[in-house]
Amino acid sequence: MKIKKQIQRHYTRRQVKNDFLKYWRVVRRYTQIKYDLSEQDLEVLLYLYSEGLFTYYDYKEYTNTMSWDIKRFARLKEDGWIHMWHDKYRGSYRLYELTRHGRHVCTNLYKQLNGEVEIPESSKHNPLVTSKKYSDRVLWMSVKKFNEHVRKNKVSTRIEY
């Protein structure tokens, strides 16, 4: 009978620097449900968030990468996500920007991804709490796990004096 040599392997793992996309799906779905946004509408808002002032052509340049929706720009304006900052004047283009509400949604989403802000757990601020849909209840469990992760990381990064 031959004795097999066991090969011992050492496993060392580098510490991950950026893991803020770990809960991207949870944060994205919560934002979509809370503000009644489609995935593409949210992506457009996130793109325009860093643009500041933009023209309709800037908007079109980005939306060429997604499914075609001719009414998207008008709908985003009508729903209060985009507004005209400057009207067309002597050969210049109309300039648009995200509304305060649109900027708030994007800022909050980034804060949640960075672990600075938890997703609210009260029924007043979170429609998932009272939802009857199975997918929303499953997402609610992930929201709780996300919030635990945020709380744990906030405690571990605090500086003691």
Protein Blocks (a to p, Z undefined) as FASTA:
>chain_A
ZZdddddddddddddfblmlmmmmmmmmmmmmmnopafklmmmmmmmmmnopadfklmmm
mmmmpccdfklmmmmmmnopaccfbdceehiacdddddfklmmmmmmmmmmmnopaccdf
bfklomklmpcbfklmmmmmmmmmmmmmmmmmmmmmpccZZ
